[in-house]
Amino acid sequence: MTTNQAPHESTEPHSPTGPAHAVARHRELFGTPPEGVWSAPGRANLIGEHTDYNDGFVMPLALPHATTVTGSRRADGLLRVHSRDIPGPTVEFVVDELAPRSAEGWAAYPAGVAWALREAGHAIGGADLYLESTVPTGAGLSSSAALEVSTALALNDLYELGLPPEVLARHAQRAENDFVGIPCGILDQMASACCTAEHVLHLDTRDLSRRQVPFDMAAEGLRLLVVDTQVKHALADGAYAERRAECEAGAAALDVPALRDIAHDQLDAALARLADPAVPPAVRRRVRHVVTENHRVERIVALLDAGRAREIGPVLTEGHASLRDDFEVSCPELDLAVSAATAAGALGARMTGGGFGGSAIVLVEADATDTTTKAVLAAFAERGHVPPRVFEAIPSAGARRLPLAG
Ligand code: GLA
């Protein structure tokens, strides 16, 4: 999976130790064997950025990087969570007393999921959960969603709730929105819950209808790379919420429920309506991004369905320009990753995820993987940036229960 071993010892901040190790560690920490082990991945988004909170379309793939959780029920109503990756003691909550914003740090995510399930009337009691993750944090690859969805899946099975993946994804999103306080859309949680290996997920975020679109890059002689710029983003810092508000203002000015309701062939008329001096110019640009981005999702689906995977490259690069210029969520390091990769002959590249740092994706011919990677690393070195981490985005399985080993 690694394509640039040189600047870093490992592409993964924490190596996977596997279910057998996690089972042993669970027993050691909690004095009881786990009843099950579950896994939920991080994601990269191929196309459809900042469209999810506009009821639009997205196209993520699951990464091989995942959060693994071992779990066992407790009869005393306590939720105890322990992370291998974040130094610190086991964190303990009384499930009945969980309330929005009552927890901080990483443990707020699993606690928020327990809260969201309870709020929805599901009879979940206490649990011991031990978590290990290989999803890089702050890299725009949905480490939070992996944490939420793995917890949701564990509680769903432990308490035999029988909820389908899209409902678990909704509870995970609610945990993040209302308990943790981050106003994200549904992209990351649906990707983690519903993606399948060798496919991208074509998802309509309005009603969660979806289709798995074959995306076996290796069979096509292509590679999809992730360039983690290591620039940390913080969705909570207000810029994400500001973009959401601008999109809502655009929809209100155009008198539609959401920007998804503006079809691509209505864009010029919509922009003309927004030329009113009372509408901030930024709102016009945000609208243009969302409408063209939804159209790019359609274009990419059509190309993939027609077996013309190579031709998606320029559409990806166009998407980056729109995020950089119209949506203004890129940063110099992401722009550099994209420009260096395309100058070196990549078929296309774009930032992925929320932006303001994090990762870019790059589509290359398989035999151009090394030259493109080297060109990106050289460009970063020349500008004095921290070396990015480059690895292959192999479309992997979504959330699932693993065999209980050990
Ligand atoms: C973050 C959010 C998602 C989505 C993307 C941008 O990853 O969590 O809901 O809005 O940004 O597409």
Boltz pocket constraint, residues with backbone or C-beta under 6 A from the ligand:
constraints:
  - pocket:
      binder: B
      contacts: [[A, 48], [A, 49], [A, 50], [A, 51], [A, 52], [A, 53], [A, 140], [A, 184], [A, 185], [A, 186], [A, 187], [A, 188], [A, 353], [A, 354], [A, 355]]
      max_distance: 6.0
